[in-house]
Structure formats: structure tokens, C-alpha cells
């Protein structure tokens, strides 16, 4: 069946639905992005085109392609809490920060923890979370603000930031009782895309005022699209791109990440246990419970760092066969991508070639 060409043709706005439908009818179905978690503008035409395609041709397979590691913070993050994202190890703010908007210079213990000119194209600056430090010494993300890094001055131990970003409001942060930490991010996966914030899958992640962890919110967020009344309820399911078992740190520069909100780096591990991977498994288990057995759920599976949700998922996407790194058997040069998923009727794996 057709892979993401179906997405890009629809999103271009250059094809009428009838023209687009004719192109993608010959095979068994389509898969692509129709939401905005990674590529902006994908929902403008794509939801309508994909839904109409499925309703006109119910025998065709229609799957959503969705980033499983992270999302653009501009995309419907209102139900998420500041502590639901992963941050690199941070440091204390050493001088009082006023609540004013615009740009602000913030003095910090270690300005080398913050990076400019990062990302796929080395042209982005990091997003940073500011928060209070609680009486227990833990980071209090209930009292926080999101900012964008403009510059870092190592000699003066200061960073300059744009205040009140991503729907947050500027607030005052007292010296030595406040914290600054850069987001663990990936991408941007396109010149018009944004850095994407990593979900904190760890069950030890900070909880919001309602007691919810990131997984609690993410399960409901994803499921809402496919359940009755959702904008993708007619879809057959989805495939999670890059859903890792071990937390990635794409632009770490030697930094480690803090997933339990105690201000100390742990990279998702505690006492030798990979709590991040446990959280990814729990996310898939609970999503399967919400969507039922009839919806297809897939995820990347071509490397040992991909999810370990055997028995919960219907199968995998393999970017290369058996992996991109195995050049003796993998023919990537032809642009062939492959999916392997469990055929519920035949009760056997079915290999699908996708161009």
C-alpha cells in the first residue's frame, strides 16, 4: 500500500480530491500524517482527504503516521503539564527574574548547559523550562514558564531568553530558589517545522495538579481521535514513528536528562531499571485497551532501541530490512520502505512493500 506520498500530495493543495483519489486507489490503502504533531499544515487538507477516501472505499486500509517520541509544542498541548516533558540537567537561577515580557537576561549557575544552533539544520536555539524549587528540593513545574533561548554568555554566566512562550505567561523567579533546564528535543523534521519536545514516559515523571502523569494524558489525547466522534474514527489505526524503548538525547552535547523531576540526571533509569521503557510499554498497553482489538497499532521495530511491546501491537514498520545499518542485505537505495503487520484474518504476518 502507499506510504507518505499520499500525505504530501494531499497537503500540497495542488490536487483536487478526485485527482488525488485516482492516484492512490490502485493499491491496498494509504498511510500518512494528517495531524500536526510534527509537520505543520498537515491537517488542512489531509484529514478531509483521508476520511473521504476511507468512507468511499471501506475495503482500503487507512493508517495514521504519528511521531511516538515527541511533538511540536505548538500542537494542542493544552492538556499537558510542564512536567510531562523531559528536560536536560539544569541549574539554579542566581539572580531574581522579573515577571515582565519581551526579552530577559537570566543569570544561571552554568550557562554551558544551554545550546544555540542545534537541530537537524543547526539553525535553532533550545526551548527552556523555568520553574520554582519546592521546599522538598524537587522541581515545582506547577509554578513554571516556557521560554526560548536567544543567546548564552559563558563569561557572564547569563542567558538571554524570549519570555512567555507556548501559551505560558511570564512570572517572577527568585534567585537560588528557581531552576532553568533545556528541553530534550528532536527535529525539526522539515524546514518549516519546529523542535519537538520529548514526552516523559517514565512513571516517575512529575504529576500535574490532577495527579496525572504524561502517559495518562497522552493515551487520552491519541485515543480521542479514533474513538466514536473523533476526527479519525473511520481510520483503521495508526503507526508510531520512532517510539523508542530507551530515551534518546539527540542534541545532548554531553548532557544527561532528568525524568523524575528531582533536578538530578537519570536518563530514564533508576537503580538499574529502565523506567522510561516501562512507561512506553504502559502507554501502548493502555492505548490498546482504549482502542480495542479492532484498531491496528504499529510502531517502528527495526532496531533494538525501538519499543518492546510484543503482543500489544499488530506489528512494526521496518525502515530497511533487516535494518538500515545492515548494508549486505538492506537495499535502501531504491527508496523502498517496508511494513510488517499481523493480518487478523489470516493470522499470519504480512509483508507490505511501500514506496
NORMO-V717570 format. One record per run of one state. SS is the DSSP state (@ for helix, = for strand, . for the rest). FROM is the first residue (numbers start at 1). LEN is the number of residues. If there is no record, write none. Layout:
BEGIN
{{SS:FROM:LEN} {SS:FROM:LEN}}
END
This chain:
BEGIN
{{.:1:1} {=:2:1} {.:3:2} {@:5:7} {.:12:5} {@:17:7} {.:24:5} {=:29:4} {.:33:10} {@:43:14} {.:57:4} {=:61:7} {.:68:2} {=:70:3} {.:73:9} {@:82:3} {=:85:1} {.:86:1} {=:87:2} {.:89:2} {=:91:3} {.:94:3} {=:97:1} {.:98:5} {=:103:6} {.:109:2} {@:111:3} {.:114:4} {=:118:1} {.:119:5} {=:124:1} {.:125:2} {=:127:7} {.:134:5} {=:139:15} {.:154:4} {=:158:5} {.:163:10} {=:173:1} {.:174:4} {=:178:6} {.:184:1} {=:185:2} {.:187:9} {=:196:4} {.:200:14} {@:214:13} {.:227:10} {=:237:5} {.:242:2} {=:244:1} {.:245:12} {=:257:2} {.:259:10} {=:269:2} {.:271:2} {=:273:2} {@:275:17} {.:292:4} {=:296:5} {.:301:5} {=:306:1} {.:307:8} {=:315:4} {.:319:18} {=:337:7} {.:344:4} {=:348:7} {.:355:1}}
END
